[in-house]
Amino acid sequence: MFGYIQPDAPYMFIKDEKLYHAAYCGMCKSIGKSCGNAAKSALTYDVAFMSCLLHNIANCDISVEKRRCALHIFKRRPMAKPDDISLLLGCLNTALAYFKLLDDRADGDKKGLFAFIFKSGYKRALKRHPELERIICRYMQRQRDIEGKNSAIIEEACEPSAEMMRDAAAYALGEYSTEHTSALIYDVGKWIYLADALDDYDKDVKKGRYNVLYNAFKDTCKTQAVEKHKEEINFIFNTLFADMRLHLSNIKFYFNHDLTDNIILRGIPLKTRNLVYGKCGCGKRKNNDEENA
């Protein structure tokens, strides 16, 4: 996971902000409990969002308690108590972080040198949930094959990451998994892949690494790609947003879902505009995008 999924903070209710922070801190505790303290460094906003979403769908209320942690020694903070879902997500987050660093190392990125930090946590994750290895390895290999042939087809490049997220969420949800929950998580996984491709566009071009958006557009920098292909880029993302809204409206939630609605319906489109146009320019297509987001 990459940390792209965030709420639209100005539009959050106070109750949702507190729940989000508790879920984030709770995932830190869950990662530490399931995979060791070193694995906590891979904590992202993405896994906090997944925790809130999956708990609600699976009719498993998040239990919050005040506790201290290594970063907040003197004052206790509200944290979600570890449970089966958060511990599984902690394992998933650690395994994905480990594989991401292995890929970075294979690409010659210096960040890949830190893969050893997560090796022990990865082994612990697989011991708890061996099914995750089958899911991750299967789709990571497909991803490598697609990147190895230097594919310029955006849909093809997104597919393995989206399907991996879908299958991992279905495994976590068990009997609560439905066609619409799987489709929503698939869309989120696809969006994460595209967001990462946008974010790394210039860096990947400079270092000669695979980037499906560069292969598709052949522009030497993201600014040029956006200027020349903005209609196509906006169509891709707006189609994703519409599909997310469709499936979101057909999912049964057992608790209040204002927080996840904020993230999916407002936070993800906002982050997309920031990635496409930059924070200073995210209002360039504000009227059009907000109508579709």
Rosetta blueprint (number, residue, H / E / L):
1 M L
2 F L
3 G L
4 Y L
5 I L
6 Q L
7 P L
8 D L
9 A H
10 P H
11 Y H
12 M L
13 F L
14 I H
15 K H
16 D H
17 E H
18 K H
19 L H
20 Y H
21 H H
22 A H
23 A H
24 Y H
25 C H
26 G H
27 M H
28 C H
29 K H
30 S H
31 I H
32 G H
33 K H
34 S H
35 C H
36 G L
37 N H
38 A H
39 A H
40 K H
41 S H
42 A H
43 L L
44 T L
45 Y H
46 D H
47 V H
48 A H
49 F H
50 M H
51 S H
52 C H
53 L H
54 L H
55 H H
56 N H
57 I H
58 A L
59 N L
60 C L
61 D L
62 I L
63 S L
64 V E
65 E E
66 K E
67 R E
68 R L
69 C L
70 A L
71 L L
72 H L
73 I L
74 F L
75 K L
76 R L
77 R E
78 P E
79 M E
80 A E
81 K L
82 P L
83 D L
84 D H
85 I H
86 S H
87 L H
88 L H
89 L H
90 G H
91 C H
92 L H
93 N H
94 T H
95 A H
96 L H
97 A H
98 Y H
99 F H
100 K H
101 L H
102 L H
103 D H
104 D H
105 R H
106 A H
107 D L
108 G L
109 D L
110 K H
111 K H
112 G H
113 L H
114 F H
115 A H
116 F H
117 I H
118 F H
119 K H
120 S H
121 G H
122 Y H
123 K H
124 R H
125 A H
126 L H
127 K H
128 R H
129 H L
130 P H
131 E H
132 L H
133 E H
134 R H
135 I H
136 I H
137 C H
138 R H
139 Y H
140 M H
141 Q H
142 R H
143 Q H
144 R H
145 D H
146 I H
147 E H
148 G H
149 K L
150 N L
151 S L
152 A L
153 I L
154 I H
155 E H
156 E H
157 A H
158 C H
159 E H
160 P H
161 S H
162 A H
163 E H
164 M H
165 M H
166 R H
167 D H
168 A H
169 A H
170 A H
171 Y H
172 A H
173 L H
174 G H
175 E H
176 Y H
177 S L
178 T L
179 E H
180 H H
181 T H
182 S H
183 A H
184 L H
185 I H
186 Y H
187 D H
188 V H
189 G H
190 K H
191 W H
192 I H
193 Y H
194 L H
195 A H
196 D H
197 A H
198 L H
199 D H
200 D L
201 Y H
202 D H
203 K H
204 D H
205 V H
206 K H
207 K H
208 G L
209 R L
210 Y L
211 N L
212 V H
213 L H
214 Y H
215 N H
216 A H
217 F H
218 K L
219 D L
220 T L
221 C L
222 K H
223 T H
224 Q H
225 A H
226 V H
227 E H
228 K H
229 H H
230 K H
231 E H
232 E H
233 I H
234 N H
235 F H
236 I H
237 F H
238 N H
239 T H
240 L H
241 F H
242 A H
243 D H
244 M H
245 R H
246 L H
247 H H
248 L H
249 S L
250 N L
251 I L
252 K L
253 F L
254 Y L
255 F L
256 N L
257 H L
258 D H
259 L H
260 T H
261 D H
262 N H
263 I H
264 I H
265 L H
266 R H
267 G H
268 I H
269 P H
270 L H
271 K H
272 T H
273 R H
274 N H
275 L H
276 V H
277 Y H
278 G L
279 K L
280 C L
281 G L
282 C L
283 G L
284 K L
285 R L
286 K H
287 N H
288 N H
289 D H
290 E H
291 E H
292 N H
293 A L
